[in-house]
Amino acid sequence: MSKIAIIGATGRAGSQLLEEAVRRGHSVTAIARDTAKVGPREGVVSKNVDALDGTALQAAVADHDVVISAAHFSTLPASAVIGPVKQAGVKRLLVVGGAGSLLLPDGTRVIDSKGFPAEYKAEAGAGAEFLENLRQEQDLDWTFLSPSAEFVEGERTGKFRLGKDDLLVSSEGRSWITFADFAIAMLDEVEAPKHSRKRFTVGY
């Protein structure tokens, strides 16, 4: 059993990560500005923290084995996460990534493709920058897990594929993963690390 702190635990990805971690018997600290929707849960401690407050975030993640950041990149840059995690003495940081920095068959990034939606560019760009910051990081044992192009609500099947830096596309031509199955891949990585200091991706 690990002691896991989840930043952004009330979001769509974060809430599924919390569910998966609790299902597996881990001790979880749910961190968000307002954790009211988490409610009282066995094995879960809720902490209301503004993650941009570095001192408060450092205190919230101290004494954990792993920190998982599931916050939006456009609201919480890499420096706001990496600094407090390191200062708290936590060695492992796992990040809910984005698909924008994944590669297409021609070697270009998804975010640079012609049809990439303009409304997602800021978040995707911030996600790519977060990944580059991690790649420069010398001390943390980090992992960045990118979802497929469509990151959606749906059932927990436990059946998916893993990849590295290339966008995964199903045999039907769709690139997608549910939050619930993404959470399985992330908690698998927590329990049996195979992508230390690397990015990987998950999809059907």
Backbone as a printed PyTorch tensor [residue, N CA C, xyz], in Angstrom:
tensor([[[  0.8450,  -1.2030,   0.0000],
         [  0.0000,   0.0000,   0.0000],
         [  0.8740,   1.2440,   0.0000]],

        [[  0.5180,   2.2060,  -0.8270],
         [  1.2400,   3.4720,  -0.9010],
         [  0.3920,   4.6040,  -0.3410]],

        [[  1.0670,   5.6550,   0.0720],
         [  0.3860,   6.8680,   0.5010],
         [  0.4640,   7.8430,  -0.6720]],

        [[ -0.6830,   8.1220,  -1.2740],
         [ -0.7430,   8.8710,  -2.5280],
         [ -1.4730,  10.1920,  -2.3310]],

        [[ -0.8660,  11.2810,  -2.7850],
         [ -1.5300,  12.5840,  -2.7960],
         [ -1.9670,  12.8860,  -4.2260]],

        [[ -3.2290,  13.2410,  -4.4050],
         [ -3.7530,  13.5590,  -5.7400],
         [ -4.1270,  15.0270,  -5.7970]],

        [[ -3.4030,  15.7920,  -6.6050],
         [ -3.7060,  17.2090,  -6.8150],
         [ -4.7770,  17.3010,  -7.9040]],

        [[ -5.8740,  17.9960,  -7.6120],
         [ -6.9780,  18.0560,  -8.5740],
         [ -7.8710,  16.8300,  -8.4500]],

        [[ -8.0660,  16.3780,  -7.2300],
         [ -8.7730,  15.1120,  -6.9880],
         [-10.2620,  15.1720,  -7.2680]],

        [[-10.8260,  16.3610,  -7.4720],
         [-12.2660,  16.4590,  -7.7280],
         [-12.5910,  16.5820,  -9.2140]],

        [[-11.5730,  16.6660, -10.0610],
         [-11.8020,  16.7530, -11.4990],
         [-12.1860,  15.4090, -12.0950]],

        [[-12.4460,  15.3920, -13.3800],
         [-12.9050,  14.1520, -14.0090],
         [-11.8260,  13.0650, -13.9750]],

        [[-10.5890,  13.4280, -14.2790],
         [ -9.5030,  12.4450, -14.1950],
         [ -9.1540,  12.1730, -12.7390]],

        [[ -9.0270,  13.2350, -11.9500],
         [ -8.6310,  13.0880, -10.5500],
         [ -9.5800,  12.2410,  -9.7400]],

        [[-10.8750,  12.4080,  -9.9760],
         [-11.8570,  11.6450,  -9.2030],
         [-11.7840,  10.1550,  -9.5310]],

        [[-11.4900,   9.8280, -10.7880],
         [-11.3430,   8.4130, -11.1580],
         [-10.0460,   7.8310, -10.6140]],

        [[ -9.0030,   8.6550, -10.5540],
         [ -7.7490,   8.2070,  -9.9400],
         [ -7.9650,   7.9110,  -8.4610]],

        [[ -8.7300,   8.7720,  -7.7990],
         [ -9.0430,   8.5530,  -6.3900],
         [ -9.8030,   7.2360,  -6.2180]],

        [[-10.8200,   7.0160,  -7.0490],
         [-11.6140,   5.7840,  -6.9560],
         [-10.7410,   4.5460,  -7.1490]],

        [[ -9.8580,   4.6020,  -8.1330],
         [ -9.0080,   3.4480,  -8.4310],
         [ -8.0180,   3.1890,  -7.3050]],

        [[ -7.4590,   4.2570,  -6.7510],
         [ -6.4990,   4.1140,  -5.6610],
         [ -7.1650,   3.5190,  -4.4170]],

        [[ -8.3740,   3.9980,  -4.1100],
         [ -9.1110,   3.4710,  -2.9540],
         [ -9.4850,   2.0140,  -3.1940]],

        [[ -9.8920,   1.6980,  -4.4070],
         [-10.2740,   0.3270,  -4.7580],
         [ -9.1100,  -0.6410,  -4.4960]],

        [[ -7.8960,  -0.1450,  -4.6970],
         [ -6.7080,  -0.9970,  -4.5380],
         [ -6.1310,  -0.9550,  -3.1190]],

        [[ -6.7800,  -0.2100,  -2.2380],
         [ -6.3690,  -0.2180,  -0.8460],
         [ -5.2780,   0.7630,  -0.4710]],

        [[ -5.0210,   1.7390,  -1.3330],
         [ -4.0170,   2.7500,  -1.0080],
         [ -4.6040,   3.8030,  -0.0760]],

        [[ -3.7250,   4.5040,   0.6120],
         [ -4.1240,   5.6380,   1.4500],
         [ -4.0180,   6.8940,   0.5890]],

        [[ -5.1100,   7.6550,   0.4890],
         [ -5.1720,   8.7720,  -0.4580],
         [ -5.4220,  10.1010,   0.2520]],

        [[ -4.6670,  11.1150,  -0.1490],
         [ -4.9610,  12.4820,   0.2520],
         [ -5.5080,  13.2100,  -0.9690]],

        [[ -6.7600,  13.6420,  -0.8960],
         [ -7.4150,  14.3550,  -1.9920],
         [ -7.1780,  15.8520,  -1.8240]],

        [[ -6.5230,  16.4530,  -2.8000],
         [ -6.1850,  17.8710,  -2.7310],
         [ -6.9340,  18.6320,  -3.8230]],

        [[ -7.6640,  19.6660,  -3.4180],
         [ -8.3830,  20.5280,  -4.3570],
         [ -8.7540,  21.8080,  -3.6180]],

        [[ -9.1650,  22.8240,  -4.3730],
         [ -9.6150,  24.0590,  -3.7140],
         [-10.8170,  23.7850,  -2.8230]],

        [[-11.7360,  22.9430,  -3.3140],
         [-12.9330,  22.5930,  -2.5470],
         [-13.1510,  21.0880,  -2.6720]],

        [[-12.8890,  20.3730,  -1.6090],
         [-12.9960,  18.9130,  -1.6410],
         [-14.3540,  18.4140,  -1.1560]],

        [[-15.3320,  19.3070,  -1.0480],
         [-16.6410,  18.9260,  -0.5000],
         [-17.2520,  17.7330,  -1.2410]],

        [[-17.0700,  17.6880,  -2.5600],
         [-17.7090,  16.6180,  -3.3270],
         [-17.0550,  15.2550,  -3.0950]],

        [[-15.8620,  15.2340,  -2.5030],
         [-15.2270,  13.9550,  -2.1780],
         [-16.0180,  13.2420,  -1.0830]],

        [[-16.4580,  14.0250,  -0.0820],
         [-17.2360,  13.4620,   1.0160],
         [-16.3770,  12.5930,   1.9170]],

        [[-16.9410,  12.1230,   3.0120],
         [-16.1900,  11.2400,   3.9180],
         [-15.9790,   9.8710,   3.2720]],

        [[-14.7460,   9.4680,   3.1730],
         [-14.4140,   8.1780,   2.5630],
         [-13.3810,   7.4700,   3.4110]],

        [[-13.5420,   6.1920,   3.5990],
         [-12.5340,   5.4190,   4.3180],
         [-11.2460,   5.3840,   3.4960]],

        [[-10.1480,   5.6800,   4.1430],
         [ -8.8630,   5.6660,   3.4420],
         [ -8.5380,   6.9490,   2.7180]],

        [[ -9.4130,   7.9710,   2.8410],
         [ -9.2020,   9.2360,   2.1390],
         [ -9.1840,  10.4010,   3.1250]],

        [[ -8.1520,  11.2170,   3.0250],
         [ -8.0730,  12.4720,   3.7740],
         [ -8.2070,  13.6040,   2.7660]],

        [[ -9.1240,  14.5170,   2.9810],
         [ -9.3370,  15.6380,   2.0630],
         [ -8.6810,  16.9010,   2.5910]],

        [[ -7.9910,  17.6180,   1.7070],
         [ -7.3520,  18.8710,   2.0970],
         [ -7.7070,  19.9620,   1.0960]],

        [[ -8.3320,  21.0450,   1.5830],
         [ -8.6440,  22.1830,   0.7270],
         [ -7.3850,  23.0430,   0.5860]],

        [[ -6.8160,  23.0380,  -0.6140],
         [ -5.5600,  23.7400,  -0.8570],
         [ -5.6290,  24.4360,  -2.2110]],

        [[ -5.1940,  25.6830,  -2.2610],
         [ -4.9700,  26.3540,  -3.5340],
         [ -3.5860,  25.9100,  -3.9960]],

        [[ -3.5370,  25.1020,  -5.0370],
         [ -2.2660,  24.5110,  -5.4650],
         [ -1.2410,  25.5500,  -5.9110]],

        [[ -1.6830,  26.7730,  -6.1860],
         [ -0.7410,  27.8300,  -6.5440],
         [ -0.0410,  28.4120,  -5.3130]],

        [[ -0.5100,  28.0370,  -4.1400],
         [  0.1410,  28.4140,  -2.8890],
         [  1.1930,  27.3530,  -2.5920]],

        [[  2.4240,  27.6250,  -2.9820],
         [  3.4860,  26.6340,  -2.8840],
         [  3.7230,  26.1080,  -1.4910]],

        [[  3.6580,  26.9870,  -0.5000],
         [  3.8780,  26.5720,   0.8840],
         [  2.7900,  25.6190,   1.3450]],

        [[  1.5430,  25.9340,   1.0110],
         [  0.4150,  25.0790,   1.3930],
         [  0.4720,  23.7350,   0.6700]],

        [[  0.8510,  23.7680,  -0.6110],
         [  0.9290,  22.5210,  -1.3750],
         [  2.0510,  21.6360,  -0.8420]],

        [[  3.1770,  22.2460,  -0.5350],
         [  4.2960,  21.4880,   0.0390],
         [  3.8710,  20.7780,   1.3150]],

        [[  3.1700,  21.4870,   2.1810],
         [  2.7040,  20.8940,   3.4360],
         [  1.7140,  19.7620,   3.1860]],

        [[  0.8610,  19.9350,   2.1660],
         [ -0.1830,  18.9400,   1.8880],
         [  0.3850,  17.6350,   1.3450]],

        [[  1.4870,  17.7110,   0.5760],
         [  2.0330,  16.5030,  -0.0520],
         [  3.1610,  15.8650,   0.7610]],

        [[  3.6100,  16.5370,   1.8060],
         [  4.6960,  15.9910,   2.6270],
         [  4.3100,  14.6220,   3.1930]],

        [[  5.3180,  13.7660,   3.3310],
         [  5.1360,  12.4270,   3.9160],
         [  4.2970,  11.4860,   3.0510]],

        [[  4.2750,  11.7430,   1.7460],
         [  3.6070,  10.8140,   0.8260],
         [  4.6550,  10.0600,   0.0040]],

        [[  4.2690,   8.8830,  -0.4630],
         [  5.1660,   8.1010,  -1.3270],
         [  5.1390,   8.6060,  -2.7630]],

        [[  3.9640,   9.0460,  -3.1820],
         [  3.7410,   9.4440,  -4.5720],
         [  2.8040,  10.6450,  -4.6140]],

        [[  3.0770,  11.5760,  -5.5200],
         [  2.1390,  12.6500,  -5.8170],
         [  1.6640,  12.4610,  -7.2580]],

        [[  0.3500,  12.5280,  -7.4640],
         [ -0.2100,  12.5140,  -8.8150],
         [ -0.8440,  13.8790,  -9.0600]],

        [[ -0.4030,  14.5570, -10.1140],
         [ -1.0050,  15.8370, -10.4710],
         [ -2.0170,  15.6310, -11.5870]],

        [[ -3.2810,  15.9520, -11.2870],
         [ -4.3600,  15.8240, -12.2730],
         [ -4.9900,  17.1840, -12.5530]],

        [[ -4.2380,  18.2440, -12.2780],
         [ -4.7510,  19.6090, -12.4800],
         [ -4.5630,  20.0490, -13.9300]],

        [[ -5.3260,  21.0380, -14.3430],
         [ -5.1840,  21.5890, -15.6950],
         [ -3.8490,  22.3140, -15.8100]],

        [[ -3.1740,  22.0970, -16.9120],
         [ -1.8670,  22.7090, -17.1290],
         [ -1.9440,  24.2290, -17.2380]],

        [[ -3.0270,  24.7260, -17.8040],
         [ -3.1530,  26.1680, -18.0090],
         [ -3.3440,  26.9210, -16.6920]],

        [[ -3.7550,  26.2040, -15.6500],
         [ -3.9500,  26.8490, -14.3460],
         [ -2.8550,  26.4960, -13.3480]],

        [[ -2.1110,  25.4300, -13.6080],
         [ -1.0640,  25.0020, -12.6790],
         [  0.1810,  24.6010, -13.4650]],

        [[  1.1160,  25.5300, -13.6750],
         [  2.3200,  25.2390, -14.4580],
         [  3.2580,  24.2750, -13.7400]],

        [[  4.2130,  23.7690, -14.4770],
         [  5.1330,  22.7650, -13.9430],
         [  5.8460,  23.2370, -12.6840]],

        [[  6.3030,  24.4880, -12.6880],
         [  7.0650,  24.9980, -11.5470],
         [  6.2430,  24.9970, -10.2650]],

        [[  4.9270,  25.1960, -10.3900],
         [  4.0450,  25.2320,  -9.2260],
         [  3.8670,  23.8540,  -8.6010]],

        [[  4.1490,  22.8080,  -9.3810],
         [  4.0330,  21.4360,  -8.8800],
         [  5.4000,  20.8870,  -8.4810]],

        [[  6.3580,  20.9960,  -9.3910],
         [  7.6690,  20.3800,  -9.1790],
         [  8.3660,  20.9260,  -7.9280]],

        [[  8.3660,  22.2560,  -7.7590],
         [  9.0430,  22.8640,  -6.6200],
         [  8.5270,  22.3630,  -5.2810]],

        [[  7.2270,  22.4970,  -5.0010],
         [  6.6880,  22.0320,  -3.7220],
         [  6.8720,  20.5320,  -3.4880]],

        [[  6.7460,  19.7230,  -4.5390],
         [  6.9220,  18.2770,  -4.3840],
         [  8.3570,  17.9570,  -3.9540]],

        [[  9.3210,  18.5940,  -4.6180],
         [ 10.7230,  18.3710,  -4.2560],
         [ 11.0230,  18.8700,  -2.8470]],

        [[ 10.5110,  20.0580,  -2.5370],
         [ 10.7670,  20.6380,  -1.2160],
         [ 10.1360,  19.8090,  -0.0970]],

        [[  9.0680,  19.0950,  -0.4300],
         [  8.4160,  18.2300,   0.5520],
         [  9.1580,  16.9080,   0.7340]],

        [[ 10.1360,  16.6550,  -0.1350],
         [ 10.9110,  15.4280,  -0.0270],
         [ 10.2730,  14.2180,  -0.6710]],

        [[  9.2360,  14.4270,  -1.4880],
         [  8.5910,  13.3230,  -2.1940],
         [  9.4000,  13.0240,  -3.4550]],

        [[  9.7070,  11.7600,  -3.6870],
         [ 10.5820,  11.3910,  -4.8030],
         [  9.8470,  11.1200,  -6.1120]],

        [[  8.5830,  10.6670,  -6.0270],
         [  7.8680,  10.2680,  -7.2450],
         [  6.7280,  11.2310,  -7.5590]],

        [[  6.6970,  11.6820,  -8.8080],
         [  5.6330,  12.5510,  -9.3090],
         [  5.0840,  11.9560, -10.5960]],

        [[  3.7980,  11.6440, -10.5980],
         [  3.1210,  11.1730, -11.8010],
         [  2.1550,  12.2560, -12.2470]],

        [[  2.0680,  12.4710, -13.5540],
         [  1.2870,  13.5830, -14.0860],
         [  0.2750,  13.0800, -15.1120]],

        [[ -0.9740,  13.5260, -14.9510],
         [ -1.9970,  13.2750, -15.9730],
         [ -1.6720,  14.1940, -17.1430]],

        [[ -1.1790,  13.6180, -18.2090],
         [ -0.6930,  14.4100, -19.3390],
         [ -1.7840,  14.7860, -20.3170]],

        [[ -1.3550,  15.2750, -21.4570],
         [ -2.2720,  15.6230, -22.5330],
         [ -1.8600,  14.9010, -23.8030]],

        [[ -2.7680,  14.8590, -24.7750],
         [ -2.4770,  14.1830, -26.0420],
         [ -1.7960,  15.1000, -27.0530]],

        [[ -1.8360,  16.4090, -26.7940],
         [ -1.3260,  17.3620, -27.7820],
         [  0.1330,  17.1960, -28.1320]],

        [[  0.9340,  16.7130, -27.1780],
         [  2.3700,  16.5560, -27.4280],
         [  2.7240,  15.1960, -28.0060]],

        [[  1.7330,  14.3110, -28.1750],
         [  1.9820,  13.0220, -28.8080],
         [  2.2800,  13.2080, -30.2950]],

        [[  2.9100,  12.2160, -30.8900],
         [  3.3480,  12.3200, -32.2790],
         [  2.4070,  11.5910, -33.2350]],

        [[  2.2460,  12.1780, -34.4070],
         [  1.4860,  11.5700, -35.4970],
         [  2.4370,  10.7310, -36.3530]],

        [[  1.8940,   9.9050, -37.2730],
         [  2.7710,   9.0590, -38.0930],
         [  3.8480,   9.8160, -38.8660]],

        [[  3.6000,  11.0830, -39.2010],
         [  4.6130,  11.8490, -39.9500],
         [  5.6490,  12.5040, -39.0420]],

        [[  5.5370,  12.2350, -37.7180],
         [  6.5260,  12.7600, -36.7930],
         [  6.1910,  14.1210, -36.2070]],

        [[  5.1060,  14.7420, -36.6600],
         [  4.7000,  16.0290, -36.1090],
         [  3.8090,  15.8100, -34.8850]],

        [[  3.6940,  16.8340, -34.0530],
         [  2.8770,  16.7250, -32.8490],
         [  1.3950,  16.9140, -33.1810]],

        [[  0.5440,  16.2850, -32.3740],
         [ -0.9030,  16.4290, -32.5450],
         [ -1.3070,  17.9020, -32.4770]],

        [[ -0.7310,  18.6450, -31.5440],
         [ -1.1010,  20.0490, -31.3630],
         [ -0.7840,  20.9010, -32.5960]],

        [[  0.1630,  20.4460, -33.4080],
         [  0.5580,  21.2060, -34.6020],
         [ -0.2010,  20.7870, -35.8500]],

        [[ -1.1020,  19.8110, -35.7220],
         [ -1.8430,  19.3330, -36.8880],
         [ -2.8810,  20.3630, -37.3310]],

        [[ -3.2400,  20.2970, -38.5880],
         [ -4.1050,  21.3050, -39.2030],
         [ -5.4700,  21.4290, -38.5320]],

        [[ -6.0480,  20.3020, -38.1340],
         [ -7.4050,  20.3580, -37.5960],
         [ -7.4880,  20.4480, -36.0910]],

        [[ -6.3810,  20.7330, -35.4200],
         [ -6.4130,  20.7590, -33.9630],
         [ -7.3080,  21.9050, -33.4870]],

        [[ -8.2830,  21.6270, -32.5940],
         [ -9.2480,  22.6540, -32.1700],
         [ -8.5760,  23.8310, -31.4640]],

        [[ -8.8910,  25.0250, -31.9110],
         [ -8.2710,  26.2350, -31.3580],
         [ -8.5460,  26.3850, -29.8660]],

        [[ -9.7340,  25.9310, -29.4220],
         [-10.1050,  26.1240, -28.0160],
         [ -9.2720,  25.2620, -27.0610]],

        [[ -8.5730,  24.2550, -27.5970],
         [ -7.7490,  23.3890, -26.7420],
         [ -6.2630,  23.7260, -26.8270]],

        [[ -5.9160,  24.6960, -27.6750],
         [ -4.4910,  24.9670, -27.9150],
         [ -3.7530,  25.4390, -26.6640]],

        [[ -4.3590,  26.3160, -25.8900],
         [ -3.6780,  26.8620, -24.7070],
         [ -3.3630,  25.7520, -23.7090]],

        [[ -4.3470,  24.9070, -23.4280],
         [ -4.1410,  23.8090, -22.4810],
         [ -3.1200,  22.8040, -23.0240]],

        [[ -3.2430,  22.4660, -24.3030],
         [ -2.3200,  21.4910, -24.9030],
         [ -0.8930,  22.0320, -24.9390]],

        [[ -0.7680,  23.3170, -25.2470],
         [  0.5600,  23.9300, -25.2690],
         [  1.1910,  23.9450, -23.8910]],

        [[  0.3790,  24.2370, -22.8830],
         [  0.8710,  24.2380, -21.5110],
         [  1.2640,  22.8250, -21.0730]],

        [[  0.5430,  21.8310, -21.5720],
         [  0.8740,  20.4400, -21.2650],
         [  2.2000,  20.0210, -21.8780]],

        [[  2.4380,  20.4440, -23.1210],
         [  3.7040,  20.1460, -23.7890],
         [  4.8620,  20.8090, -23.0510]],

        [[  4.6330,  22.0270, -22.5660],
         [  5.6620,  22.7450, -21.8100],
         [  5.9400,  22.0470, -20.4730]],

        [[  4.8950,  21.5500, -19.8420],
         [  5.0420,  20.8220, -18.5750],
         [  5.9470,  19.6060, -18.7990]],

        [[  5.6850,  18.8670, -19.8830],
         [  6.4790,  17.6800, -20.1970],
         [  7.9430,  18.0480, -20.4200]],

        [[  8.1850,  19.1310, -21.1330],
         [  9.5660,  19.5550, -21.3700],
         [ 10.2610,  19.9290, -20.0680]],

        [[  9.5340,  20.5440, -19.1460],
         [ 10.0940,  20.8600, -17.8340],
         [ 10.4760,  19.5840, -17.0800]],

        [[  9.6300,  18.5860, -17.1690],
         [  9.9370,  17.3170, -16.5100],
         [ 11.1800,  16.6740, -17.1140]],

        [[ 11.3120,  16.7730, -18.4220],
         [ 12.4650,  16.1580, -19.0940],
         [ 13.7920,  16.8170, -18.7080]],

        [[ 13.7170,  18.0180, -18.1710],
         [ 14.9150,  18.7120, -17.6920],
         [ 15.1740,  18.4400, -16.2130]],

        [[ 14.2210,  17.7880, -15.5610],
         [ 14.2910,  17.5780, -14.1250],
         [ 15.3240,  16.4940, -13.7670]],

        [[ 16.2280,  16.8340, -12.8770],
         [ 17.3250,  15.9300, -12.5290],
         [ 17.0660,  15.0900, -11.2730]],

        [[ 16.1560,  15.5300, -10.4260],
         [ 16.0060,  14.8980,  -9.1130],
         [ 14.7880,  14.0000,  -8.9780]],

        [[ 13.6590,  14.4280,  -9.5100],
         [ 12.4250,  13.6610,  -9.3210],
         [ 12.3700,  12.4120, -10.1930]],

        [[ 11.7490,  11.3760,  -9.6540],
         [ 11.4140,  10.1840, -10.4330],
         [ 10.0080,  10.4390, -10.9800]],

        [[  9.9380,  10.9820, -12.1950],
         [  8.6610,  11.4320, -12.7490],
         [  8.1510,  10.4880, -13.8330]],

        [[  6.8410,  10.5440, -14.0590],
         [  6.1940,   9.8470, -15.1700],
         [  5.0510,  10.7220, -15.6570]],

        [[  4.9000,  10.8250, -16.9720],
         [  3.8700,  11.6510, -17.6120],
         [  3.0260,  10.7180, -18.4700]],

        [[  1.7710,  10.5230, -18.0940],
         [  0.8880,   9.6100, -18.8420],
         [ -0.1010,  10.4010, -19.6850]],

        [[  0.0850,  10.3290, -20.9980],
         [ -0.8080,  11.0300, -21.9210],
         [ -2.0110,  10.1650, -22.2760]],

        [[ -3.2120,  10.7270, -22.2080],
         [ -4.3790,   9.9940, -22.7010],
         [ -4.3890,  10.0200, -24.2260]],

        [[ -5.3490,   9.3480, -24.8150],
         [ -5.5390,   9.4420, -26.2630],
         [ -6.2350,  10.7620, -26.5960]],

        [[ -6.5010,  10.9920, -27.8920],
         [ -7.0620,  12.2770, -28.3230],
         [ -8.3880,  12.5820, -27.6270]],

        [[ -9.2330,  11.5690, -27.4950],
         [-10.5040,  11.7440, -26.7910],
         [-10.3500,  11.1560, -25.3870]],

        [[-10.5780,  11.9990, -24.3850],
         [-10.4740,  11.5990, -22.9750],
         [-11.8840,  11.7450, -22.4230]],

        [[-12.5820,  10.6250, -22.2130],
         [-14.0370,  10.6910, -22.0550],
         [-14.5530,   9.8760, -20.8640]],

        [[-15.7870,  10.1760, -20.4690],
         [-16.4830,   9.3620, -19.4890],
         [-16.7860,   8.0060, -20.1290]],

        [[-16.8650,   6.9820, -19.3110],
         [-17.1800,   5.6650, -19.8550],
         [-16.8260,   4.5660, -18.8770]],

        [[-17.0250,   3.3500, -19.2900],
         [-16.8690,   2.2360, -18.3670],
         [-15.4040,   1.8820, -18.1050]],

        [[-15.2230,   1.1790, -17.0110],
         [-13.9190,   0.6590, -16.6090],
         [-13.8120,  -0.7580, -17.1520]],

        [[-13.0150,  -0.9430, -18.2020],
         [-12.9230,  -2.2570, -18.8450],
         [-11.6400,  -3.0000, -18.4880]],

        [[-10.5730,  -2.2590, -18.2170],
         [ -9.2800,  -2.8910, -17.9610],
         [ -8.6150,  -3.4090, -19.2150]],

        [[ -9.1980,  -3.1060, -20.3720],
         [ -8.6340,  -3.5800, -21.6480],
         [ -8.2130,  -2.3770, -22.4810]],

        [[ -6.9200,  -2.2070, -22.6390],
         [ -6.3910,  -1.0650, -23.3830],
         [ -4.9630,  -1.3740, -23.8120]],

        [[ -4.4070,  -0.4850, -24.6170],
         [ -3.0190,  -0.6280, -25.0670],
         [ -2.1830,   0.5000, -24.4890]],

        [[ -0.9040,   0.2300, -24.3130],
         [  0.0370,   1.2640, -23.9010],
         [  0.9820,   1.5750, -25.0600]],

        [[  1.4070,   2.8340, -25.1310],
         [  2.3790,   3.2410, -26.1300],
         [  3.3870,   4.1820, -25.4990]],

        [[  4.2430,   4.7540, -26.3260],
         [  5.2680,   5.6600, -25.8060],
         [  4.9580,   7.1020, -26.1880]],

        [[  5.4760,   7.5510, -27.3070],
         [  5.2880,   8.9540, -27.7040],
         [  4.3520,   9.1300, -28.8940]],

        [[  3.8680,   8.0290, -29.4570],
         [  3.0040,   8.1040, -30.6300],
         [  1.5320,   7.9620, -30.2430]],

        [[  0.6780,   8.7780, -30.8640],
         [ -0.7630,   8.7240, -30.6190],
         [ -1.3060,   7.3470, -30.9870]],

        [[ -2.0450,   6.7370, -30.0640],
         [ -2.6570,   5.4410, -30.3250],
         [ -4.0110,   5.6370, -31.0080]],

        [[ -4.2500,   4.8500, -32.0420],
         [ -5.5090,   4.9100, -32.7820],
         [ -6.0540,   3.4880, -32.8890]],

        [[ -7.3440,   3.3280, -32.5990],
         [ -7.9400,   1.9920, -32.6310],
         [ -8.1130,   1.5140, -34.0710]],

        [[ -8.4770,   0.2340, -34.2100],
         [ -8.6800,  -0.3440, -35.5440],
         [ -9.8390,   0.3290, -36.2750]],

        [[-10.7230,   1.0030, -35.4950],
         [-11.8450,   1.7320, -36.1060],
         [-11.4520,   3.1610, -36.4750]],

        [[-10.2140,   3.5140, -36.2060],
         [ -9.7380,   4.8550, -36.5580],
         [ -9.9990,   5.9140, -35.5080]],

        [[-10.3400,   5.4790, -34.2990],
         [-10.6330,   6.4260, -33.2200],
         [ -9.5120,   6.3890, -32.1810]],

        [[ -9.1500,   7.5570, -31.6620],
         [ -8.1350,   7.6530, -30.6110],
         [ -8.8450,   8.0770, -29.3300]],

        [[ -8.9900,   7.1240, -28.3800],
         [ -9.7660,   7.4620, -27.1940],
         [ -9.4390,   6.5670, -26.0080]],

        [[ -9.7760,   7.0480, -24.8210],
         [ -9.6300,   6.3010, -23.5750],
         [-10.6110,   6.8970, -22.5570]],

        [[-11.1780,   6.0580, -21.7180],
         [-12.0550,   6.5700, -20.6620],
         [-11.2110,   6.9820, -19.4550]],

        [[-11.7810,   7.8600, -18.6350],
         [-11.0970,   8.2790, -17.4180],
         [-10.8560,   7.0740, -16.5060]],

        [[-11.8130,   6.1490, -16.4660],
         [-11.7010,   4.9910, -15.5880],
         [-10.5730,   4.0640, -16.0050]],

        [[-10.4350,   3.8120, -17.3060],
         [ -9.3470,   2.9500, -17.7640],
         [ -7.9970,   3.6600, -17.6980]],

        [[ -7.9960,   4.9650, -17.9250],
         [ -6.7710,   5.7490, -17.7450],
         [ -6.2770,   5.5930, -16.3060]],

        [[ -7.2190,   5.6350, -15.3570],
         [ -6.8600,   5.5160, -13.9450],
         [ -6.2200,   4.1650, -13.6520]],

        [[ -6.6930,   3.1180, -14.2970],
         [ -6.0780,   1.7960, -14.1170],
         [ -4.6130,   1.8380, -14.5570]],

        [[ -4.3640,   2.4140, -15.7410],
         [ -2.9940,   2.4880, -16.2570],
         [ -2.1020,   3.2960, -15.3250]],

        [[ -2.6370,   4.3730, -14.7740],
         [ -1.8440,   5.2150, -13.8740],
         [ -1.5260,   4.4900, -12.5670]],

        [[ -2.5130,   3.8260, -11.9770],
         [ -2.2720,   3.1160, -10.7170],
         [ -1.4070,   1.8830, -10.9280]],

        [[ -1.4810,   1.2790, -12.1040],
         [ -0.5410,   0.1970, -12.4300],
         [  0.8850,   0.7200, -12.3750]],

        [[  1.0830,   1.9230, -12.8770],
         [  2.4110,   2.5390, -12.8850],
         [  2.8620,   2.8900, -11.4680]],

        [[  1.9230,   3.3080, -10.6350],
         [  2.2570,   3.5880,  -9.2350],
         [  2.7740,   2.3190,  -8.5660]],

        [[  2.0670,   1.2160,  -8.8020],
         [  2.3740,  -0.0330,  -8.1070],
         [  3.5590,  -0.7840,  -8.6930]],

        [[  3.7370,  -0.7140,  -9.9960],
         [  4.8320,  -1.4300, -10.6690],
         [  5.4360,  -0.5110, -11.7300]],

        [[  6.3320,   0.3920, -11.3150],
         [  6.8760,   1.3990, -12.2330],
         [  7.6190,   0.7900, -13.4240]],

        [[  7.2020,   1.2000, -14.6150],
         [  7.8650,   0.7490, -15.8420],
         [  8.2520,   1.9280, -16.7360]],

        [[  7.8770,   3.1370, -16.3190],
         [  8.1310,   4.3150, -17.1610],
         [  8.7620,   5.4300, -16.3350]],

        [[  9.8020,   5.0760, -15.5940],
         [ 10.4920,   6.0630, -14.7770],
         [ 11.1930,   7.0870, -15.6530]],

        [[ 10.9200,   8.3730, -15.3770],
         [ 11.4990,   9.4940, -16.1250],
         [ 11.1620,   9.4110, -17.6160]],

        [[  9.9290,   8.9740, -17.8950],
         [  9.4690,   8.8350, -19.2820],
         [  8.0070,   9.2630, -19.3930]],

        [[  7.6200,   9.5460, -20.6370],
         [  6.2040,   9.7180, -20.9800],
         [  5.7170,   8.4270, -21.6150]],

        [[  4.4760,   8.0560, -21.3160],
         [  3.8480,   6.9850, -22.0760],
         [  2.3920,   7.3470, -22.2940]],

        [[  1.6900,   6.5540, -23.0700],
         [  0.3070,   6.8740, -23.4140],
         [ -0.5550,   5.6110, -23.3430]],

        [[ -1.8660,   5.8330, -23.2450],
         [ -2.8100,   4.7250, -23.1230],
         [ -4.0180,   4.9880, -24.0260]],

        [[ -4.4980,   3.9300, -24.6630],
         [ -5.6600,   4.0700, -25.5450],
         [ -6.1630,   2.6960, -25.9430]],

        [[ -7.2620,   2.6800, -26.6920],
         [ -7.8550,   1.4000, -27.1170],
         [ -7.3150,   0.9680, -28.4860]]])
